C-alpha cells in the first residue's frame, strides 16, 4: 500500500514538472517545433523557432504562402504563446532564384557555404545588425539577405558587411524595415 502511494506521488510530481516545463520558453519552443514537424503543409526543417518571454519568433524560407500562414497559425495556437513574430520569407520563382542550381560544381557549393557562414558570422558579431533576424543564402557568389530589420541603417550595415566579405560578387537584399 505504501509503495502504491509512493508511485502516485512520483507520478503526480512528474505531471507538475511536465506542466511547469511546458510553460517555459524552451518548453514552448519544443511544442511549436513538434507541431510544425507533425503538419503536412509545413516543412519544419525550413523554419527556425526561438522563444523569449513567451513570444515566439519564426524565421526561415518556406516554399509557399500557405506553409508560412500555417506555421504562424500553429505557433499562435500553441499553449503558453503570448505573441508570434513572423519573420518567415516565402521563396519566389523570380529571376533572383533561391533554389540551388543543379549545375553548380562541388567547389562552388563549398565556396557558397563558406561565404554564407562568413556573412552570417559578421552579421551576428555586429552591434547594429541583429543577424538573428536575417537569413543568408549564397548562390555562385551572390548573397541573398532575407528578413526584417529595425531601421534603414541596420539594413545598410547588413548589406555593407555582406559586400565586404571575401568571395562575394553581389548582394541581393530582401530586407524589410519594421519592428524586428
DRENPA-3360 file (N, C-alpha, C; in nm, 2 decimals, always signed):
BEGIN
1 = XXXXXXXX = +0.08/-0.12/+0.00/+0.00/+0.00/+0.00/+0.09/+0.13/+0.00 ~ +0.20/+0.12/+0.08/+0.29/+0.24/+0.09/+0.35/+0.26/-0.05 ~ +0.39/+0.15/-0.12/+0.45/+0.16/-0.25/+0.36/+0.22/-0.35 ~ +0.24/+0.19/-0.34/+0.14/+0.25/-0.44/+0.13/+0.40/-0.41 ~ +0.12/+0.44/-0.29/+0.12/+0.58/-0.26/+0.24/+0.66/-0.30 ~ +0.36/+0.59/-0.29/+0.48/+0.65/-0.33/+0.48/+0.67/-0.49 ~ +0.44/+0.57/-0.56/+0.43/+0.58/-0.71/+0.33/+0.69/-0.75 ~ +0.22/+0.70/-0.68/+0.13/+0.80/-0.71/+0.19/+0.94/-0.69;
9 = XXXXXXXX = +0.26/+0.96/-0.59/+0.33/+1.08/-0.56/+0.43/+1.12/-0.67 ~ +0.51/+1.01/-0.71/+0.61/+1.03/-0.81/+0.54/+1.07/-0.94 ~ +0.43/+1.00/-0.98/+0.36/+1.04/-1.10/+0.30/+1.18/-1.10 ~ +0.25/+1.22/-0.98/+0.19/+1.35/-0.96/+0.30/+1.46/-0.98 ~ +0.42/+1.43/-0.92/+0.53/+1.52/-0.93/+0.58/+1.53/-1.07 ~ +0.58/+1.42/-1.14/+0.62/+1.42/-1.28/+0.52/+1.51/-1.37 ~ +0.39/+1.50/-1.34/+0.29/+1.58/-1.41/+0.31/+1.73/-1.38 ~ +0.34/+1.76/-1.26/+0.36/+1.90/-1.22/+0.49/+1.95/-1.29;
17 = XXXXXXXX = +0.59/+1.87/-1.30/+0.72/+1.91/-1.36/+0.70/+1.93/-1.51 ~ +0.62/+1.84/-1.57/+0.59/+1.85/-1.71/+0.51/+1.97/-1.74 ~ +0.41/+2.00/-1.66/+0.33/+2.12/-1.68/+0.42/+2.25/-1.66 ~ +0.51/+2.25/-1.57/+0.59/+2.36/-1.54/+0.69/+2.38/-1.66 ~ +0.75/+2.28/-1.71/+0.84/+2.29/-1.82/+0.77/+2.33/-1.95 ~ +0.65/+2.29/-1.97/+0.57/+2.33/-2.09/+0.55/+2.48/-2.10 ~ +0.55/+2.55/-1.99/+0.53/+2.69/-1.99/+0.66/+2.77/-2.00 ~ +0.77/+2.70/-1.99/+0.90/+2.78/-2.01/+0.92/+2.81/-2.16;
25 = XXXXXXXX = +1.01/+2.90/-2.19/+1.04/+2.93/-2.32/+1.09/+2.81/-2.40 ~ +1.17/+2.73/-2.34/+1.22/+2.61/-2.40/+1.11/+2.51/-2.43 ~ +1.02/+2.50/-2.33/+0.90/+2.41/-2.35/+0.81/+2.46/-2.46 ~ +0.79/+2.59/-2.47/+0.71/+2.64/-2.58/+0.78/+2.62/-2.71 ~ +0.91/+2.64/-2.72/+0.98/+2.62/-2.85/+0.97/+2.47/-2.89 ~ +0.98/+2.38/-2.80/+0.97/+2.24/-2.83/+0.83/+2.21/-2.88 ~ +0.73/+2.26/-2.81/+0.59/+2.23/-2.86/+0.56/+2.29/-3.00 ~ +0.61/+2.41/-3.02/+0.59/+2.47/-3.16/+0.66/+2.38/-3.26;
33 = XXXXXXXX = +0.79/+2.35/-3.24/+0.86/+2.26/-3.33/+0.79/+2.13/-3.36 ~ +0.74/+2.07/-3.25/+0.67/+1.94/-3.27/+0.54/+1.96/-3.36 ~ +0.47/+2.07/-3.34/+0.35/+2.09/-3.42/+0.39/+2.11/-3.57 ~ +0.50/+2.19/-3.59/+0.55/+2.21/-3.73/+0.59/+2.08/-3.79 ~ +0.66/+2.00/-3.72/+0.71/+1.87/-3.77/+0.59/+1.78/-3.80 ~ +0.48/+1.78/-3.73/+0.37/+1.69/-3.75/+0.27/+1.74/-3.86 ~ +0.29/+1.87/-3.90/+0.20/+1.92/-4.00/+0.24/+1.89/-4.15 ~ +0.14/+1.85/-4.23/+0.18/+1.81/-4.37/+0.20/+1.93/-4.46;
41 = XXXXXXXX = +0.16/+2.05/-4.42/+0.18/+2.17/-4.51/+0.31/+2.23/-4.49 ~ +0.36/+2.22/-4.36/+0.48/+2.29/-4.32/+0.60/+2.19/-4.33 ~ +0.71/+2.24/-4.38/+0.84/+2.16/-4.38/+0.92/+2.22/-4.26 ~ +0.91/+2.16/-4.15/+0.97/+2.21/-4.03/+1.12/+2.24/-4.04 ~ +1.19/+2.17/-4.12/+1.34/+2.20/-4.14/+1.36/+2.33/-4.20 ~ +1.26/+2.40/-4.26/+1.28/+2.53/-4.32/+1.26/+2.64/-4.22 ~ +1.21/+2.61/-4.10/+1.17/+2.72/-4.01/+1.25/+2.70/-3.88 ~ +1.31/+2.81/-3.83/+1.37/+2.82/-3.70/+1.28/+2.88/-3.60;
49 = XXXXXXXX = +1.27/+2.82/-3.48/+1.18/+2.87/-3.38/+1.26/+2.91/-3.26 ~ +1.24/+3.04/-3.21/+1.30/+3.08/-3.08/+1.19/+3.14/-3.00 ~ +1.21/+3.13/-2.87/+1.11/+3.19/-2.78/+1.17/+3.27/-2.67 ~ +1.13/+3.39/-2.65/+1.18/+3.48/-2.54/+1.06/+3.54/-2.47 ~ +1.04/+3.52/-2.34/+0.93/+3.57/-2.26/+0.80/+3.53/-2.33 ~ +0.78/+3.41/-2.37/+0.66/+3.35/-2.43/+0.62/+3.41/-2.56 ~ +0.72/+3.49/-2.62/+0.70/+3.54/-2.76/+0.78/+3.46/-2.85 ~ +0.71/+3.40/-2.95/+0.78/+3.30/-3.04/+0.81/+3.38/-3.17;
57 = XXXXXXXX = +0.94/+3.36/-3.21/+0.98/+3.42/-3.34/+1.01/+3.30/-3.44 ~ +0.95/+3.31/-3.55/+0.96/+3.22/-3.66/+1.05/+3.28/-3.77 ~ +1.16/+3.21/-3.81/+1.24/+3.26/-3.92/+1.27/+3.15/-4.02 ~ +1.31/+3.19/-4.14/+1.35/+3.09/-4.24/+1.28/+3.13/-4.37 ~ +1.30/+3.04/-4.47/+1.25/+3.05/-4.60/+1.16/+2.93/-4.63 ~ +1.04/+2.95/-4.67/+0.95/+2.84/-4.70/+0.91/+2.84/-4.85 ~ +0.85/+2.74/-4.89/+0.82/+2.72/-5.04/+0.69/+2.79/-5.08 ~ +0.60/+2.82/-4.98/+0.47/+2.87/-5.02/+0.41/+2.96/-4.91;
65 = XXXXXXXX = +0.32/+3.05/-4.96/+0.25/+3.13/-4.86/+0.16/+3.05/-4.77 ~ +0.11/+2.94/-4.82/+0.03/+2.85/-4.74/+0.11/+2.79/-4.62 ~ +0.23/+2.75/-4.65/+0.32/+2.70/-4.55/+0.35/+2.80/-4.44 ~ +0.37/+2.93/-4.49/+0.40/+3.04/-4.39/+0.28/+3.06/-4.30 ~ +0.17/+3.08/-4.36/+0.05/+3.10/-4.28/+0.02/+2.99/-4.19 ~ +0.04/+2.87/-4.23/+0.01/+2.75/-4.14/+0.11/+2.75/-4.02 ~ +0.23/+2.78/-4.05/+0.33/+2.78/-3.94/+0.30/+2.89/-3.84 ~ +0.26/+3.01/-3.88/+0.22/+3.11/-3.79/+0.10/+3.07/-3.71;
73 = XXXXXXXX = +0.00/+3.01/-3.78/-0.12/+2.97/-3.71/-0.09/+2.86/-3.60 ~ -0.01/+2.76/-3.64/+0.03/+2.66/-3.54/+0.10/+2.72/-3.42 ~ +0.19/+2.82/-3.44/+0.26/+2.88/-3.33/+0.16/+2.96/-3.24 ~ +0.07/+3.03/-3.30/-0.03/+3.11/-3.23/-0.12/+3.02/-3.15 ~ -0.15/+2.90/-3.20/-0.24/+2.81/-3.13/-0.18/+2.73/-3.02 ~ -0.05/+2.74/-3.00/+0.03/+2.67/-2.90/+0.01/+2.73/-2.76 ~ -0.03/+2.64/-2.67/-0.05/+2.68/-2.53/+0.08/+2.75/-2.47 ~ +0.06/+2.87/-2.41/+0.17/+2.94/-2.35/+0.23/+3.05/-2.44;
81 = XXXXXXXX = +0.19/+3.05/-2.56/+0.24/+3.15/-2.65/+0.17/+3.28/-2.63 ~ +0.24/+3.39/-2.60/+0.18/+3.52/-2.58/+0.17/+3.60/-2.71 ~ +0.28/+3.58/-2.80/+0.29/+3.66/-2.92/+0.37/+3.58/-3.02 ~ +0.35/+3.61/-3.15/+0.42/+3.54/-3.26/+0.48/+3.65/-3.35 ~ +0.61/+3.64/-3.37/+0.68/+3.73/-3.46/+0.71/+3.65/-3.59 ~ +0.64/+3.69/-3.70/+0.66/+3.62/-3.82/+0.77/+3.68/-3.90 ~ +0.88/+3.61/-3.91/+1.00/+3.66/-3.99/+1.03/+3.56/-4.10 ~ +0.92/+3.49/-4.14/+0.94/+3.39/-4.25/+0.93/+3.45/-4.38;
89 = XXXXXXXX = +1.01/+3.42/-4.47/+1.01/+3.46/-4.61/+0.96/+3.35/-4.70 ~ +0.89/+3.38/-4.80/+0.84/+3.29/-4.90/+0.93/+3.29/-5.02 ~ +0.99/+3.18/-5.06/+1.07/+3.17/-5.18/+0.98/+3.20/-5.30 ~ +1.03/+3.28/-5.39/+0.96/+3.31/-5.51/+1.03/+3.25/-5.64 ~ +0.96/+3.24/-5.75/+1.02/+3.19/-5.87/+1.07/+3.30/-5.96 ~ +1.11/+3.41/-5.90/+1.17/+3.52/-5.97/+1.30/+3.49/-6.02 ~ +1.36/+3.58/-6.11/+1.49/+3.56/-6.16/+1.60/+3.56/-6.06 ~ +1.58/+3.61/-5.94/+1.68/+3.61/-5.84/+1.71/+3.47/-5.79;
97 = XXXXXXXX = +1.61/+3.38/-5.79/+1.62/+3.24/-5.77/+1.69/+3.20/-5.64 ~ +1.62/+3.15/-5.54/+1.68/+3.10/-5.42/+1.71/+2.95/-5.43 ~ +1.66/+2.88/-5.54/+1.68/+2.74/-5.55/+1.82/+2.71/-5.60 ~ +1.88/+2.60/-5.54/+2.01/+2.57/-5.59/+2.01/+2.53/-5.73 ~ +2.12/+2.57/-5.80/+2.14/+2.53/-5.94/+2.20/+2.39/-5.94 ~ +2.14/+2.30/-6.01/+2.19/+2.16/-6.01/+2.32/+2.15/-6.09 ~ +2.36/+2.26/-6.17/+2.48/+2.25/-6.25/+2.60/+2.31/-6.17 ~ +2.58/+2.35/-6.05/+2.69/+2.41/-5.97/+2.79/+2.30/-5.93;
105 = XXXXXXXX = +2.92/+2.33/-5.94/+3.02/+2.23/-5.91/+3.03/+2.22/-5.76 ~ +3.10/+2.11/-5.71/+3.12/+2.09/-5.57/+3.20/+2.21/-5.51 ~ +3.29/+2.26/-5.59/+3.37/+2.37/-5.54/+3.29/+2.50/-5.52 ~ +3.20/+2.52/-5.61/+3.11/+2.64/-5.60/+3.02/+2.62/-5.48 ~ +2.96/+2.50/-5.46/+2.88/+2.48/-5.34/+2.96/+2.50/-5.21 ~ +3.08/+2.45/-5.20/+3.16/+2.47/-5.08/+3.19/+2.62/-5.06 ~ +3.23/+2.69/-5.17/+3.26/+2.83/-5.17/+3.14/+2.91/-5.12 ~ +3.02/+2.87/-5.17/+2.90/+2.94/-5.13/+2.87/+2.92/-4.98;
113 = XXXXXXXX = +2.89/+2.80/-4.94/+2.86/+2.76/-4.79/+2.96/+2.84/-4.70 ~ +3.08/+2.86/-4.75/+3.18/+2.93/-4.67/+3.14/+3.08/-4.67 ~ +3.10/+3.14/-4.78/+3.06/+3.28/-4.79/+2.94/+3.30/-4.70 ~ +2.84/+3.21/-4.70/+2.72/+3.22/-4.62/+2.76/+3.22/-4.47 ~ +2.85/+3.13/-4.43/+2.90/+3.12/-4.29/+2.97/+3.25/-4.25 ~ +3.06/+3.30/-4.34/+3.13/+3.43/-4.31/+3.04/+3.55/-4.30 ~ +2.94/+3.56/-4.39/+2.85/+3.67/-4.38/+2.77/+3.66/-4.25 ~ +2.71/+3.54/-4.22/+2.63/+3.53/-4.10/+2.71/+3.56/-3.98;
121 = XXXXXXXX = +2.84/+3.52/-3.97/+2.92/+3.55/-3.86/+2.94/+3.70/-3.84 ~ +2.96/+3.77/-3.95/+2.98/+3.92/-3.94/+2.85/+3.98/-3.90 ~ +2.73/+3.93/-3.95/+2.61/+3.99/-3.90/+2.58/+3.97/-3.76 ~ +2.61/+3.85/-3.71/+2.59/+3.82/-3.57/+2.68/+3.89/-3.48 ~ +2.80/+3.93/-3.53/+2.90/+4.00/-3.44/+2.89/+4.15/-3.44 ~ +2.81/+4.20/-3.53/+2.79/+4.34/-3.55/+2.69/+4.40/-3.44 ~ +2.73/+4.51/-3.38/+2.64/+4.57/-3.27/+2.51/+4.63/-3.33 ~ +2.52/+4.68/-3.45/+2.40/+4.74/-3.51/+2.30/+4.64/-3.57;
129 = XXXXXXXX = +2.36/+4.54/-3.64/+2.28/+4.44/-3.71/+2.23/+4.33/-3.62 ~ +2.11/+4.30/-3.62/+2.06/+4.19/-3.54/+2.05/+4.07/-3.64 ~ +2.16/+4.00/-3.66/+2.18/+3.89/-3.75/+2.09/+3.78/-3.73 ~ +2.03/+3.76/-3.62/+1.93/+3.65/-3.60/+1.80/+3.67/-3.67 ~ +1.78/+3.79/-3.72/+1.66/+3.81/-3.80/+1.68/+3.82/-3.95 ~ +1.80/+3.78/-3.99/+1.84/+3.78/-4.13/+1.88/+3.65/-4.18 ~ +1.81/+3.60/-4.28/+1.85/+3.47/-4.34/+1.95/+3.50/-4.45 ~ +2.06/+3.42/-4.46/+2.16/+3.44/-4.56/+2.17/+3.31/-4.65;
137 = XXXXXXXX = +2.16/+3.33/-4.78/+2.18/+3.23/-4.88/+2.28/+3.28/-4.98 ~ +2.36/+3.19/-5.03/+2.46/+3.23/-5.13/+2.45/+3.13/-5.25 ~ +2.44/+3.19/-5.37/+2.44/+3.11/-5.50/+2.54/+3.17/-5.59 ~ +2.65/+3.10/-5.62/+2.75/+3.14/-5.71/+2.81/+3.27/-5.68 ~ +2.83/+3.29/-5.55/+2.89/+3.42/-5.50/+2.80/+3.53/-5.48 ~ +2.67/+3.51/-5.51/+2.57/+3.62/-5.49/+2.50/+3.59/-5.36 ~ +2.51/+3.69/-5.27/+2.45/+3.67/-5.13/+2.31/+3.73/-5.13 ~ +2.21/+3.64/-5.08/+2.07/+3.69/-5.07/+2.04/+3.70/-4.92;
145 = XXXXXXXX = +2.01/+3.83/-4.88/+1.97/+3.86/-4.74/+1.82/+3.87/-4.74 ~ +1.76/+3.80/-4.65/+1.61/+3.80/-4.64/+1.57/+3.81/-4.49 ~ +1.48/+3.90/-4.47/+1.43/+3.91/-4.33/+1.38/+4.05/-4.30 ~ +1.38/+4.08/-4.17/+1.32/+4.21/-4.12/+1.43/+4.27/-4.04 ~ +1.45/+4.40/-4.06/+1.55/+4.48/-3.98/+1.48/+4.60/-3.91 ~ +1.54/+4.65/-3.81/+1.47/+4.76/-3.74/+1.48/+4.90/-3.80 ~ +1.58/+4.92/-3.89/+1.60/+5.05/-3.94/+1.67/+5.05/-4.08 ~ +1.67/+5.16/-4.15/+1.74/+5.17/-4.27/+1.89/+5.15/-4.25;
153 = XXXXXXXX = +1.94/+5.21/-4.14/+2.08/+5.20/-4.10/+2.12/+5.05/-4.08 ~ +2.03/+4.98/-4.02/+2.06/+4.83/-3.99/+2.07/+4.76/-4.13 ~ +1.97/+4.79/-4.22/+1.97/+4.73/-4.35/+2.10/+4.76/-4.43 ~ +2.14/+4.89/-4.43/+2.25/+4.94/-4.50/+2.38/+4.87/-4.44 ~ +2.39/+4.86/-4.31/+2.51/+4.79/-4.25/+2.51/+4.65/-4.28 ~ +2.40/+4.58/-4.29/+2.40/+4.44/-4.32/+2.45/+4.42/-4.47 ~ +2.40/+4.50/-4.56/+2.44/+4.49/-4.70/+2.59/+4.52/-4.71 ~ +2.64/+4.62/-4.64/+2.78/+4.66/-4.64/+2.87/+4.55/-4.59;
161 = XXXXXXXX = +2.83/+4.48/-4.48/+2.91/+4.37/-4.42/+2.91/+4.26/-4.52 ~ +2.80/+4.23/-4.59/+2.80/+4.12/-4.68/+2.89/+4.15/-4.80 ~ +2.88/+4.28/-4.85/+2.96/+4.32/-4.97/+3.11/+4.31/-4.94 ~ +3.15/+4.33/-4.81/+3.29/+4.34/-4.77/+3.34/+4.20/-4.75 ~ +3.26/+4.09/-4.76/+3.30/+3.96/-4.73/+3.38/+3.90/-4.85 ~ +3.49/+3.83/-4.83/+3.57/+3.77/-4.93/+3.49/+3.67/-5.02 ~ +3.49/+3.68/-5.15/+3.43/+3.59/-5.24/+3.29/+3.64/-5.28 ~ +3.24/+3.75/-5.23/+3.10/+3.79/-5.26/+3.11/+3.87/-5.39;
169 = XXXXXXXX = +3.03/+3.84/-5.49/+3.02/+3.91/-5.62/+2.91/+4.01/-5.62 ~ +2.80/+3.98/-5.55/+2.69/+4.08/-5.55/+2.61/+4.04/-5.42 ~ +2.53/+4.14/-5.38/+2.44/+4.12/-5.27/+2.30/+4.16/-5.31 ~ +2.20/+4.07/-5.29/+2.06/+4.10/-5.32/+1.99/+4.10/-5.18 ~ +1.94/+4.22/-5.15/+1.88/+4.24/-5.01/+1.73/+4.25/-5.02 ~ +1.67/+4.15/-4.96/+1.52/+4.15/-4.95/+1.49/+4.17/-4.80 ~ +1.53/+4.28/-4.75/+1.52/+4.32/-4.61/+1.41/+4.42/-4.59 ~ +1.31/+4.39/-4.51/+1.21/+4.49/-4.49/+1.24/+4.56/-4.36;
177 = XXXX = +1.21/+4.69/-4.36/+1.24/+4.77/-4.24/+1.11/+4.78/-4.16 ~ +1.11/+4.74/-4.03/+1.00/+4.75/-3.95/+1.04/+4.70/-3.81 ~ +0.95/+4.69/-3.72/+0.98/+4.64/-3.58/+1.03/+4.50/-3.59 ~ +1.15/+4.47/-3.55/+1.20/+4.34/-3.55/+1.20/+4.27/-3.42;
% end
